[in-house]
Amino acid sequence: MEVSSSYSSCSWSSLPDELLELILNRLNNVLDIFRCLHVCSSWRLVATQCDVLTGAQQINLPKAQDCWICNSNNNGWLLTISSLSFPYKVNLWNLISRNEIFLPSASKFPIFQCQRIQGFIKRCIISLSPSDPNCTVLVIFGIDSERKLAFCRPGDGEWKVLQDQVELSFVDIMFYEGQFYATDIRGKIYTCELGPNPKIIIAIEPPAQLYQTRQNYLVESAAGDFLMFCKNWDWIDDDDEYVEVEDYIAISFEVYKVDLGTREWRKLENLGDEALFIGCNGRITASASTGNSGTAFSRGNCIYIINNSIEVNPDDDFEFKHASIYELESRSTKRLRTSETSTS
C-alpha cells in the first residue's frame, strides 16, 4: 500500500500535545518520563506536566543495586561503585540511555580502604560524553578529611593521582570552559593539569572570610559565570530534648562570582530566577522559568538542600525528610518535606 507523502513527513515531535499527554500519563516509571524529556522540545514541555512528576519520587535503579552512586553532573551519567566484593568495580552508567562505560576498579586507587567503600568517591566530573575517546573523568576520593584528586580515561587500567596534594583535602570539582577546577576546605581554587605529570596549581586565593566556611560548592551559572556557594551552619541552643538533631542547625549561604582572569571575588546578593539544588554528592543549577531539563520551577533566588545534615552517613538511607529550601533574600531556611521516604 502506498503511503501518502503527508503521512510519511510526520515526525514524533508533531504529535498533538493532548494525545502525548494521555500517553505519558499512563507511564508510572519516573525514568521513562525523564527519557521522554530528552526526545525534543515539544515532548519536554508536555512531559514536565505529567502527574508522575508531582512531588518527590522514589526511583528504583536495578542496574545500581548494591552500588554506591555518585552524580557526574553531565547529562544523566552516574558513577557507580560495586560494594559487594573485591575489586569493587567502577562504572559510568547513563540512566537515560542505559549505556555503560567501564572504568578502573576502586582497588586501582593508590590509596584504597575497602572498609569504607560507600562514600569512598565523593565527587565525579566528566569533561565530555564518556563515549568520546577524549573524555576525562576526575574524582575526589578518600575518607574523612583526607580527600584527594585522581583521574582516568575510559580504557585506562588504573587511577592517576595528581601531585602536590600533601596536607590538602578537596571538597568540590568542576569542569569549566575546557578546564578542570577544584576547591579545598579553605576555599582556595586550583586548576588541574592532567598532562604527563598531573598536578594542581593554585588559580586564586579566597577572601579571608571564606576560611570560616564549612562547605564550598563550585557551580557554573546558566549565564556561564563561575560561582562559589559557601555553606555555613551554627548550632542552636534548645533545651527541648524531643527536637531532632537537624533542627539544631541554622544553615546560611554566601554566593560569590569569581573572575578567574582578574582574580576578583564579587559577593552576589541575588541569583535572579536561578536556583541551586545540592545533594549529598552532587549539585545542579536550574532556572525558575525553564530548567536545564526543561522543568519549570516556581522559585528562583533559592538553594534547595537535599539531606540537610552536617555530614551524610554513607551507611544510612537517603532520606527526603532532610529536604529544605534556603531563601537568599530573607536568608531563612524552610523545611520542604518531613516524611521518612527513602530512595534505593
Rosetta blueprint (number, residue, H / E / L):
1 M L
2 E L
3 V L
4 S L
5 S H
6 S H
7 Y H
8 S H
9 S L
10 C L
11 S L
12 W H
13 S H
14 S H
15 L L
16 P L
17 D H
18 E H
19 L H
20 L H
21 E H
22 L H
23 I H
24 L H
25 N L
26 R L
27 L L
28 N L
29 N L
30 V H
31 L H
32 D H
33 I H
34 F H
35 R H
36 C H
37 L H
38 H L
39 V L
40 C L
41 S H
42 S H
43 W H
44 R H
45 L H
46 V H
47 A H
48 T L
49 Q L
50 C L
51 D H
52 V H
53 L H
54 T L
55 G L
56 A L
57 Q L
58 Q L
59 I L
60 N L
61 L L
62 P H
63 K H
64 A H
65 Q L
66 D L
67 C E
68 W E
69 I E
70 C E
71 N E
72 S L
73 N L
74 N L
75 N L
76 G L
77 W E
78 L E
79 L E
80 T E
81 I E
82 S E
83 S L
84 L L
85 S L
86 F L
87 P L
88 Y L
89 K L
90 V E
91 N E
92 L E
93 W E
94 N E
95 L L
96 I L
97 S L
98 R L
99 N L
100 E E
101 I E
102 F E
103 L E
104 P L
105 S L
106 A H
107 S H
108 K H
109 F L
110 P L
111 I L
112 F L
113 Q L
114 C H
115 Q H
116 R H
117 I L
118 Q L
119 G L
120 F L
121 I E
122 K E
123 R E
124 C E
125 I E
126 I E
127 S L
128 L L
129 S L
130 P L
131 S L
132 D L
133 P L
134 N L
135 C L
136 T L
137 V E
138 L E
139 V E
140 I E
141 F E
142 G E
143 I E
144 D L
145 S L
146 E E
147 R E
148 K E
149 L E
150 A E
151 F E
152 C E
153 R L
154 P L
155 G L
156 D L
157 G L
158 E L
159 W L
160 K E
161 V E
162 L L
163 Q E
164 D L
165 Q L
166 V L
167 E L
168 L L
169 S L
170 F E
171 V E
172 D E
173 I E
174 M E
175 F E
176 Y E
177 E L
178 G L
179 Q E
180 F E
181 Y E
182 A E
183 T E
184 D E
185 I L
186 R L
187 G L
188 K L
189 I E
190 Y E
191 T E
192 C E
193 E E
194 L L
195 G L
196 P L
197 N L
198 P L
199 K E
200 I E
201 I E
202 I E
203 A E
204 I E
205 E L
206 P L
207 P L
208 A H
209 Q H
210 L H
211 Y H
212 Q H
213 T L
214 R L
215 Q E
216 N E
217 Y E
218 L E
219 V E
220 E E
221 S L
222 A L
223 A L
224 G L
225 D L
226 F E
227 L E
228 M E
229 F E
230 C E
231 K E
232 N E
233 W E
234 D E
235 W E
236 I L
237 D L
238 D L
239 D L
240 D L
241 E L
242 Y L
243 V L
244 E L
245 V H
246 E H
247 D H
248 Y H
249 I E
250 A E
251 I E
252 S E
253 F E
254 E E
255 V E
256 Y E
257 K E
258 V E
259 D E
260 L L
261 G L
262 T L
263 R L
264 E E
265 W E
266 R E
267 K E
268 L E
269 E L
270 N L
271 L L
272 G L
273 D L
274 E E
275 A E
276 L E
277 F E
278 I E
279 G L
280 C L
281 N L
282 G L
283 R E
284 I E
285 T E
286 A E
287 S E
288 A L
289 S L
290 T L
291 G L
292 N L
293 S L
294 G L
295 T L
296 A L
297 F L
298 S L
299 R L
300 G L
301 N L
302 C E
303 I E
304 Y E
305 I E
306 I L
307 N L
308 N L
309 S L
310 I L
311 E L
312 V L
313 N L
314 P L
315 D L
316 D L
317 D L
318 F E
319 E E
320 F H
321 K H
322 H H
323 A L
324 S E
325 I E
326 Y E
327 E E
328 L L
329 E L
330 S L
331 R L
332 S E
333 T E
334 K E
335 R E
336 L L
337 R L
338 T L
339 S L
340 E L
341 T L
342 S E
343 T E
344 S L
